[in-house]
Amino acid sequence: MLKGKIDLKMVFSYAGAFIAFLIGSGFATGQEVLQYFSSYGFKGLLGVLTVSLLFFYVGSSFMSVGQEHKFENGNEIYKYYCGNKIGTFFDYYSIVFIYMSFIVMIAGAGSAINQQYGLPIPIGGIALGVIAGATVIFGLSNIVDVISKIGPVIILLTITLGIFAIARNPEGLRNANTILSQVEVLKASTNWFFAALSYVGFCMIWLAGFLASMGSTSKSKRESVLGILFGTLGFGLALAIIVLGILANIKELAGSQVPSLALAQMIHPILAIIFSAIVIAGIYTTSVPLLWQVIARFAEEKTKKFKTLTISLTVIGTTIGVLIPFDKLVNKVYVINGYIGIILIGFMIFKSIRNKSLF
């Protein structure tokens, strides 16, 4: 049961943090949206619906379980769902994948800065690495406070970009499926449904430890669930609109590393400048909690070991991220790991059925 007085400030803080974490380099740049949704034409909207429903379920579950069990380490949630042995596998596997995802964020930042301003890819990647590493050193409470305020702003501007993109070329939207058959676009899977499952799968591995930790600090299960509900609705709406915006202009965007910036540039150069800042902010809001989860798994916040690990892993991840093309990283890292996340969904559903409780 979800009882108790609701603190709307906390609800919207949870919603904002949830949105901000999901945005990342793939969503903010449009590369993720292109590969997982727009590449399937209008069937991609069915993928958006599937993703939204599953995000609400898994997000609410992670927050609620964390709130109920008060885990010392958020990754203990894997053992809760999967048992000791399989849970331990997911625990260590998730750390490897989350760190790989941080590397994807670095590559995304480098590509965005390169495409908009013509600067070498390493400049954007290194800048993000420095800022993300510095933020992580300040700890979880500061991370949630920072990213929860940025997330909703990015969503609003993304919706605006999508609406302008559709209005710019409505004829392109009508002919999108035909144009898709004539251009080459990387796809996340063989069909929209498996792409949607894969999308939720890799995001789940991002979200599990972070939301469980955030839930452990929550005083109200009701606030947690409502925060995830509002976050899911906001993210789902923005995702659907930007999917359509990319579809309306798919002929021009098919080969772009950063479709959202290319889209903004088509509409107006000033919008491209504004949106480049939004893209970087979106990458930042995801890269920070990703990096934090890796460090927090091995060291306690505010200790010398925590700071040393943060600096070391930031340097290593940044170095790799500026050397490998962004779209290739998204296609390989996210897609492969997405299917591992689907297995976790199965364990969660089984646990929910056994406990006779949705979350």
Contacts in CASP RR format, 6 or more apart in sequence:
PFRMAT RR
TARGET T0000
AUTHOR 0000-0000-0000
METHOD contacts of the structure
MODEL  1
MLKGKIDLKMVFSYAGAFIAFLIGSGFATGQEVLQYFSSYGFKGLLGVLT
VSLLFFYVGSSFMSVGQEHKFENGNEIYKYYCGNKIGTFFDYYSIVFIYM
SFIVMIAGAGSAINQQYGLPIPIGGIALGVIAGATVIFGLSNIVDVISKI
GPVIILLTITLGIFAIARNPEGLRNANTILSQVEVLKASTNWFFAALSYV
GFCMIWLAGFLASMGSTSKSKRESVLGILFGTLGFGLALAIIVLGILANI
KELAGSQVPSLALAQMIHPILAIIFSAIVIAGIYTTSVPLLWQVIARFAE
EKTKKFKTLTISLTVIGTTIGVLIPFDKLVNKVYVINGYIGIILIGFMIF
KSIRNKSLF
2 221 0 8 1.000
2 222 0 8 1.000
2 225 0 8 1.000
3 222 0 8 1.000
4 220 0 8 1.000
4 222 0 8 1.000
5 220 0 8 1.000
6 220 0 8 1.000
6 222 0 8 1.000
6 223 0 8 1.000
6 226 0 8 1.000
7 220 0 8 1.000
7 223 0 8 1.000
10 218 0 8 1.000
10 220 0 8 1.000
10 223 0 8 1.000
11 223 0 8 1.000
11 226 0 8 1.000
11 227 0 8 1.000
11 230 0 8 1.000
12 148 0 8 1.000
12 152 0 8 1.000
12 227 0 8 1.000
12 230 0 8 1.000
13 144 0 8 1.000
13 145 0 8 1.000
13 148 0 8 1.000
14 63 0 8 1.000
14 148 0 8 1.000
14 214 0 8 1.000
14 218 0 8 1.000
14 223 0 8 1.000
14 224 0 8 1.000
14 226 0 8 1.000
14 227 0 8 1.000
14 228 0 8 1.000
14 231 0 8 1.000
15 148 0 8 1.000
15 152 0 8 1.000
15 226 0 8 1.000
15 227 0 8 1.000
15 228 0 8 1.000
15 229 0 8 1.000
15 230 0 8 1.000
15 231 0 8 1.000
15 234 0 8 1.000
16 147 0 8 1.000
16 148 0 8 1.000
16 149 0 8 1.000
16 151 0 8 1.000
16 152 0 8 1.000
16 231 0 8 1.000
17 144 0 8 1.000
17 147 0 8 1.000
17 148 0 8 1.000
17 214 0 8 1.000
18 59 0 8 1.000
18 207 0 8 1.000
18 211 0 8 1.000
18 227 0 8 1.000
18 228 0 8 1.000
18 231 0 8 1.000
18 232 0 8 1.000
18 235 0 8 1.000
19 151 0 8 1.000
19 152 0 8 1.000
19 154 0 8 1.000
19 155 0 8 1.000
19 231 0 8 1.000
19 234 0 8 1.000
19 235 0 8 1.000
20 147 0 8 1.000
20 148 0 8 1.000
20 150 0 8 1.000
20 151 0 8 1.000
20 154 0 8 1.000
20 282 0 8 1.000
20 285 0 8 1.000
20 286 0 8 1.000
21 147 0 8 1.000
21 206 0 8 1.000
21 207 0 8 1.000
21 210 0 8 1.000
21 285 0 8 1.000
21 286 0 8 1.000
21 289 0 8 1.000
22 55 0 8 1.000
22 203 0 8 1.000
22 206 0 8 1.000
22 207 0 8 1.000
22 235 0 8 1.000
22 286 0 8 1.000
23 151 0 8 1.000
23 154 0 8 1.000
23 155 0 8 1.000
23 235 0 8 1.000
23 282 0 8 1.000
23 285 0 8 1.000
23 286 0 8 1.000
24 32 0 8 1.000
24 105 0 8 1.000
24 282 0 8 1.000
24 283 0 8 1.000
24 285 0 8 1.000
24 286 0 8 1.000
24 287 0 8 1.000
25 31 0 8 1.000
25 32 0 8 1.000
25 104 0 8 1.000
25 105 0 8 1.000
25 107 0 8 1.000
25 108 0 8 1.000
25 109 0 8 1.000
25 112 0 8 1.000
25 279 0 8 1.000
25 282 0 8 1.000
25 283 0 8 1.000
25 286 0 8 1.000
25 287 0 8 1.000
25 326 0 8 1.000
25 330 0 8 1.000
26 32 0 8 1.000
26 33 0 8 1.000
26 104 0 8 1.000
26 108 0 8 1.000
26 330 0 8 1.000
27 33 0 8 1.000
27 158 0 8 1.000
27 239 0 8 1.000
27 282 0 8 1.000
28 112 0 8 1.000
28 154 0 8 1.000
28 158 0 8 1.000
28 260 0 8 1.000
28 278 0 8 1.000
28 279 0 8 1.000
28 280 0 8 1.000
28 281 0 8 1.000
28 282 0 8 1.000
28 283 0 8 1.000
29 108 0 8 1.000
29 111 0 8 1.000
29 112 0 8 1.000
29 257 0 8 1.000
29 258 0 8 1.000
29 259 0 8 1.000
29 260 0 8 1.000
29 261 0 8 1.000
29 279 0 8 1.000
29 283 0 8 1.000
29 326 0 8 1.000
30 242 0 8 1.000
30 246 0 8 1.000
30 258 0 8 1.000
30 259 0 8 1.000
30 260 0 8 1.000
31 108 0 8 1.000
31 257 0 8 1.000
31 258 0 8 1.000
31 259 0 8 1.000
31 326 0 8 1.000
31 327 0 8 1.000
31 330 0 8 1.000
32 199 0 8 1.000
32 330 0 8 1.000
32 334 0 8 1.000
33 239 0 8 1.000
33 242 0 8 1.000
33 243 0 8 1.000
33 246 0 8 1.000
33 259 0 8 1.000
33 260 0 8 1.000
34 185 0 8 1.000
34 186 0 8 1.000
34 246 0 8 1.000
34 253 0 8 1.000
34 259 0 8 1.000
35 185 0 8 1.000
35 186 0 8 1.000
35 187 0 8 1.000
35 188 0 8 1.000
35 195 0 8 1.000
35 327 0 8 1.000
35 330 0 8 1.000
35 331 0 8 1.000
36 188 0 8 1.000
36 195 0 8 1.000
36 196 0 8 1.000
36 198 0 8 1.000
36 199 0 8 1.000
37 44 0 8 1.000
37 45 0 8 1.000
37 47 0 8 1.000
37 48 0 8 1.000
37 192 0 8 1.000
37 195 0 8 1.000
37 196 0 8 1.000
37 239 0 8 1.000
37 243 0 8 1.000
38 44 0 8 1.000
38 185 0 8 1.000
38 243 0 8 1.000
38 245 0 8 1.000
38 246 0 8 1.000
38 247 0 8 1.000
38 250 0 8 1.000
39 180 0 8 1.000
39 185 0 8 1.000
39 186 0 8 1.000
39 187 0 8 1.000
39 188 0 8 1.000
40 47 0 8 1.000
40 187 0 8 1.000
40 191 0 8 1.000
40 192 0 8 1.000
40 195 0 8 1.000
41 176 0 8 1.000
41 177 0 8 1.000
41 180 0 8 1.000
41 247 0 8 1.000
42 176 0 8 1.000
42 177 0 8 1.000
42 247 0 8 1.000
43 191 0 8 1.000
43 192 0 8 1.000
44 192 0 8 1.000
44 195 0 8 1.000
44 196 0 8 1.000
44 243 0 8 1.000
45 240 0 8 1.000
45 243 0 8 1.000
45 244 0 8 1.000
46 192 0 8 1.000
46 193 0 8 1.000
46 196 0 8 1.000
47 192 0 8 1.000
47 193 0 8 1.000
47 195 0 8 1.000
47 196 0 8 1.000
47 199 0 8 1.000
48 196 0 8 1.000
48 236 0 8 1.000
48 239 0 8 1.000
48 240 0 8 1.000
48 243 0 8 1.000
50 193 0 8 1.000
50 196 0 8 1.000
50 197 0 8 1.000
50 200 0 8 1.000
51 196 0 8 1.000
51 199 0 8 1.000
51 200 0 8 1.000
51 236 0 8 1.000
51 239 0 8 1.000
52 232 0 8 1.000
52 233 0 8 1.000
52 235 0 8 1.000
52 236 0 8 1.000
52 239 0 8 1.000
54 196 0 8 1.000
54 197 0 8 1.000
54 200 0 8 1.000
54 345 0 8 1.000
55 200 0 8 1.000
55 203 0 8 1.000
55 228 0 8 1.000
55 232 0 8 1.000
55 235 0 8 1.000
55 236 0 8 1.000
56 228 0 8 1.000
56 229 0 8 1.000
56 232 0 8 1.000
57 348 0 8 1.000
57 358 0 8 1.000
57 359 0 8 1.000
58 200 0 8 1.000
58 204 0 8 1.000
58 207 0 8 1.000
58 345 0 8 1.000
58 348 0 8 1.000
59 207 0 8 1.000
59 211 0 8 1.000
59 228 0 8 1.000
59 232 0 8 1.000
59 359 0 8 1.000
60 224 0 8 1.000
60 225 0 8 1.000
60 228 0 8 1.000
60 229 0 8 1.000
60 358 0 8 1.000
60 359 0 8 1.000
61 348 0 8 1.000
61 352 0 8 1.000
61 358 0 8 1.000
61 359 0 8 1.000
62 77 0 8 1.000
62 207 0 8 1.000
62 208 0 8 1.000
62 209 0 8 1.000
62 211 0 8 1.000
62 212 0 8 1.000
62 215 0 8 1.000
63 211 0 8 1.000
63 212 0 8 1.000
63 214 0 8 1.000
63 215 0 8 1.000
63 218 0 8 1.000
63 221 0 8 1.000
63 224 0 8 1.000
63 225 0 8 1.000
63 228 0 8 1.000
64 215 0 8 1.000
64 221 0 8 1.000
64 224 0 8 1.000
64 225 0 8 1.000
64 359 0 8 1.000
65 77 0 8 1.000
65 80 0 8 1.000
65 212 0 8 1.000
65 359 0 8 1.000
66 74 0 8 1.000
66 77 0 8 1.000
66 211 0 8 1.000
66 212 0 8 1.000
66 213 0 8 1.000
66 215 0 8 1.000
66 216 0 8 1.000
66 218 0 8 1.000
67 215 0 8 1.000
67 216 0 8 1.000
67 218 0 8 1.000
67 219 0 8 1.000
67 220 0 8 1.000
67 221 0 8 1.000
67 224 0 8 1.000
68 221 0 8 1.000
69 76 0 8 1.000
69 80 0 8 1.000
69 216 0 8 1.000
70 216 0 8 1.000
71 77 0 8 1.000
71 212 0 8 1.000
71 213 0 8 1.000
71 216 0 8 1.000
73 213 0 8 1.000
73 296 0 8 1.000
73 297 0 8 1.000
74 208 0 8 1.000
74 209 0 8 1.000
74 210 0 8 1.000
74 212 0 8 1.000
74 213 0 8 1.000
74 216 0 8 1.000
75 91 0 8 1.000
75 94 0 8 1.000
75 95 0 8 1.000
75 208 0 8 1.000
75 209 0 8 1.000
75 212 0 8 1.000
75 293 0 8 1.000
75 297 0 8 1.000
76 91 0 8 1.000
76 212 0 8 1.000
77 208 0 8 1.000
77 209 0 8 1.000
77 212 0 8 1.000
78 86 0 8 1.000
78 87 0 8 1.000
78 88 0 8 1.000
78 90 0 8 1.000
78 91 0 8 1.000
78 94 0 8 1.000
78 208 0 8 1.000
78 344 0 8 1.000
79 87 0 8 1.000
79 88 0 8 1.000
79 91 0 8 1.000
80 351 0 8 1.000
81 87 0 8 1.000
81 344 0 8 1.000
81 347 0 8 1.000
81 348 0 8 1.000
81 351 0 8 1.000
82 89 0 8 1.000
82 90 0 8 1.000
82 344 0 8 1.000
82 347 0 8 1.000
86 347 0 8 1.000
90 205 0 8 1.000
90 344 0 8 1.000
91 297 0 8 1.000
93 205 0 8 1.000
93 340 0 8 1.000
94 205 0 8 1.000
94 208 0 8 1.000
94 209 0 8 1.000
95 293 0 8 1.000
95 294 0 8 1.000
95 297 0 8 1.000
97 202 0 8 1.000
97 205 0 8 1.000
97 333 0 8 1.000
97 337 0 8 1.000
97 340 0 8 1.000
98 205 0 8 1.000
98 206 0 8 1.000
98 290 0 8 1.000
98 293 0 8 1.000
98 294 0 8 1.000
99 290 0 8 1.000
99 291 0 8 1.000
99 294 0 8 1.000
99 313 0 8 1.000
99 317 0 8 1.000
100 333 0 8 1.000
100 337 0 8 1.000
101 202 0 8 1.000
101 206 0 8 1.000
101 286 0 8 1.000
101 290 0 8 1.000
101 333 0 8 1.000
101 334 0 8 1.000
102 132 0 8 1.000
102 287 0 8 1.000
102 290 0 8 1.000
102 291 0 8 1.000
102 294 0 8 1.000
102 317 0 8 1.000
103 317 0 8 1.000
103 320 0 8 1.000
103 321 0 8 1.000
103 324 0 8 1.000
103 329 0 8 1.000
103 333 0 8 1.000
104 321 0 8 1.000
104 326 0 8 1.000
104 329 0 8 1.000
104 330 0 8 1.000
104 333 0 8 1.000
104 334 0 8 1.000
105 128 0 8 1.000
105 132 0 8 1.000
105 283 0 8 1.000
105 286 0 8 1.000
105 287 0 8 1.000
105 290 0 8 1.000
106 125 0 8 1.000
106 128 0 8 1.000
106 129 0 8 1.000
106 287 0 8 1.000
106 317 0 8 1.000
106 318 0 8 1.000
106 320 0 8 1.000
106 321 0 8 1.000
106 322 0 8 1.000
107 121 0 8 1.000
107 125 0 8 1.000
107 321 0 8 1.000
107 322 0 8 1.000
107 324 0 8 1.000
107 325 0 8 1.000
107 326 0 8 1.000
107 329 0 8 1.000
108 125 0 8 1.000
108 258 0 8 1.000
108 283 0 8 1.000
108 326 0 8 1.000
109 124 0 8 1.000
109 125 0 8 1.000
109 127 0 8 1.000
109 128 0 8 1.000
109 129 0 8 1.000
109 280 0 8 1.000
109 283 0 8 1.000
109 284 0 8 1.000
109 287 0 8 1.000
110 121 0 8 1.000
110 122 0 8 1.000
110 123 0 8 1.000
110 124 0 8 1.000
110 125 0 8 1.000
110 128 0 8 1.000
110 322 0 8 1.000
110 326 0 8 1.000
111 121 0 8 1.000
111 257 0 8 1.000
111 258 0 8 1.000
111 325 0 8 1.000
111 326 0 8 1.000
112 124 0 8 1.000
112 258 0 8 1.000
112 261 0 8 1.000
112 276 0 8 1.000
112 279 0 8 1.000
112 280 0 8 1.000
112 283 0 8 1.000
113 119 0 8 1.000
113 121 0 8 1.000
113 123 0 8 1.000
113 124 0 8 1.000
113 125 0 8 1.000
113 127 0 8 1.000
113 276 0 8 1.000
113 280 0 8 1.000
114 120 0 8 1.000
114 121 0 8 1.000
114 124 0 8 1.000
115 256 0 8 1.000
115 257 0 8 1.000
115 258 0 8 1.000
115 261 0 8 1.000
115 262 0 8 1.000
116 258 0 8 1.000
116 261 0 8 1.000
116 265 0 8 1.000
116 272 0 8 1.000
116 273 0 8 1.000
116 276 0 8 1.000
117 276 0 8 1.000
121 322 0 8 1.000
122 322 0 8 1.000
124 322 0 8 1.000
125 318 0 8 1.000
125 321 0 8 1.000
125 322 0 8 1.000
126 318 0 8 1.000
126 322 0 8 1.000
128 280 0 8 1.000
128 283 0 8 1.000
128 284 0 8 1.000
128 287 0 8 1.000
128 318 0 8 1.000
129 287 0 8 1.000
129 314 0 8 1.000
129 318 0 8 1.000
130 314 0 8 1.000
131 284 0 8 1.000
132 284 0 8 1.000
132 287 0 8 1.000
132 288 0 8 1.000
132 291 0 8 1.000
132 314 0 8 1.000
133 288 0 8 1.000
133 291 0 8 1.000
133 310 0 8 1.000
133 311 0 8 1.000
133 314 0 8 1.000
135 142 0 8 1.000
135 143 0 8 1.000
135 146 0 8 1.000
135 284 0 8 1.000
135 288 0 8 1.000
136 143 0 8 1.000
136 288 0 8 1.000
136 291 0 8 1.000
136 292 0 8 1.000
136 295 0 8 1.000
136 310 0 8 1.000
136 314 0 8 1.000
137 306 0 8 1.000
137 307 0 8 1.000
137 310 0 8 1.000
139 292 0 8 1.000
139 301 0 8 1.000
139 302 0 8 1.000
140 213 0 8 1.000
140 214 0 8 1.000
140 217 0 8 1.000
140 292 0 8 1.000
140 296 0 8 1.000
140 301 0 8 1.000
141 217 0 8 1.000
143 288 0 8 1.000
143 289 0 8 1.000
143 292 0 8 1.000
144 214 0 8 1.000
146 285 0 8 1.000
146 288 0 8 1.000
147 285 0 8 1.000
147 288 0 8 1.000
147 289 0 8 1.000
150 281 0 8 1.000
150 282 0 8 1.000
150 284 0 8 1.000
150 285 0 8 1.000
151 281 0 8 1.000
151 282 0 8 1.000
151 285 0 8 1.000
153 278 0 8 1.000
153 281 0 8 1.000
154 278 0 8 1.000
154 281 0 8 1.000
154 282 0 8 1.000
154 285 0 8 1.000
155 234 0 8 1.000
155 235 0 8 1.000
155 237 0 8 1.000
155 238 0 8 1.000
157 274 0 8 1.000
157 275 0 8 1.000
157 278 0 8 1.000
158 238 0 8 1.000
158 241 0 8 1.000
158 242 0 8 1.000
158 260 0 8 1.000
158 278 0 8 1.000
159 237 0 8 1.000
159 238 0 8 1.000
159 241 0 8 1.000
159 242 0 8 1.000
161 242 0 8 1.000
161 245 0 8 1.000
161 260 0 8 1.000
161 263 0 8 1.000
161 264 0 8 1.000
161 267 0 8 1.000
161 271 0 8 1.000
161 275 0 8 1.000
162 241 0 8 1.000
162 242 0 8 1.000
162 244 0 8 1.000
162 245 0 8 1.000
162 263 0 8 1.000
163 241 0 8 1.000
164 267 0 8 1.000
164 271 0 8 1.000
165 242 0 8 1.000
165 244 0 8 1.000
165 245 0 8 1.000
165 246 0 8 1.000
165 248 0 8 1.000
165 249 0 8 1.000
165 263 0 8 1.000
165 266 0 8 1.000
165 267 0 8 1.000
166 173 0 8 1.000
166 241 0 8 1.000
166 244 0 8 1.000
166 245 0 8 1.000
166 248 0 8 1.000
168 248 0 8 1.000
168 249 0 8 1.000
168 266 0 8 1.000
168 267 0 8 1.000
169 248 0 8 1.000
169 249 0 8 1.000
170 248 0 8 1.000
172 179 0 8 1.000
172 247 0 8 1.000
172 248 0 8 1.000
172 249 0 8 1.000
172 250 0 8 1.000
172 251 0 8 1.000
173 244 0 8 1.000
173 245 0 8 1.000
173 247 0 8 1.000
173 248 0 8 1.000
176 247 0 8 1.000
176 248 0 8 1.000
176 250 0 8 1.000
179 250 0 8 1.000
179 251 0 8 1.000
180 250 0 8 1.000
182 251 0 8 1.000
183 250 0 8 1.000
183 251 0 8 1.000
183 254 0 8 1.000
183 255 0 8 1.000
184 254 0 8 1.000
184 255 0 8 1.000
185 250 0 8 1.000
185 254 0 8 1.000
185 255 0 8 1.000
186 327 0 8 1.000
186 331 0 8 1.000
187 195 0 8 1.000
188 195 0 8 1.000
188 198 0 8 1.000
188 199 0 8 1.000
188 331 0 8 1.000
188 334 0 8 1.000
188 335 0 8 1.000
189 195 0 8 1.000
189 198 0 8 1.000
189 335 0 8 1.000
197 338 0 8 1.000
197 339 0 8 1.000
197 342 0 8 1.000
197 345 0 8 1.000
198 334 0 8 1.000
198 335 0 8 1.000
198 338 0 8 1.000
198 339 0 8 1.000
198 342 0 8 1.000
199 334 0 8 1.000
199 338 0 8 1.000
200 338 0 8 1.000
200 341 0 8 1.000
200 342 0 8 1.000
200 345 0 8 1.000
201 337 0 8 1.000
201 338 0 8 1.000
201 339 0 8 1.000
201 340 0 8 1.000
201 341 0 8 1.000
201 342 0 8 1.000
201 344 0 8 1.000
201 345 0 8 1.000
202 333 0 8 1.000
202 334 0 8 1.000
202 335 0 8 1.000
202 337 0 8 1.000
202 338 0 8 1.000
202 341 0 8 1.000
204 341 0 8 1.000
204 344 0 8 1.000
204 345 0 8 1.000
205 337 0 8 1.000
205 338 0 8 1.000
205 340 0 8 1.000
205 341 0 8 1.000
205 344 0 8 1.000
206 286 0 8 1.000
206 289 0 8 1.000
206 290 0 8 1.000
208 344 0 8 1.000
209 293 0 8 1.000
210 289 0 8 1.000
210 292 0 8 1.000
210 293 0 8 1.000
213 296 0 8 1.000
215 224 0 8 1.000
218 224 0 8 1.000
225 359 0 8 1.000
242 260 0 8 1.000
245 263 0 8 1.000
246 253 0 8 1.000
246 259 0 8 1.000
246 263 0 8 1.000
249 263 0 8 1.000
249 266 0 8 1.000
252 262 0 8 1.000
252 266 0 8 1.000
253 259 0 8 1.000
253 262 0 8 1.000
253 263 0 8 1.000
256 262 0 8 1.000
257 325 0 8 1.000
257 326 0 8 1.000
257 327 0 8 1.000
258 279 0 8 1.000
258 326 0 8 1.000
260 275 0 8 1.000
260 279 0 8 1.000
261 272 0 8 1.000
261 275 0 8 1.000
261 276 0 8 1.000
261 279 0 8 1.000
264 271 0 8 1.000
264 272 0 8 1.000
264 274 0 8 1.000
264 275 0 8 1.000
264 276 0 8 1.000
265 271 0 8 1.000
265 272 0 8 1.000
291 310 0 8 1.000
291 313 0 8 1.000
291 314 0 8 1.000
294 313 0 8 1.000
295 306 0 8 1.000
295 309 0 8 1.000
295 310 0 8 1.000
295 313 0 8 1.000
296 306 0 8 1.000
298 305 0 8 1.000
298 309 0 8 1.000
299 305 0 8 1.000
299 306 0 8 1.000
299 309 0 8 1.000
300 306 0 8 1.000
321 329 0 8 1.000
352 358 0 8 1.000
352 359 0 8 1.000
END
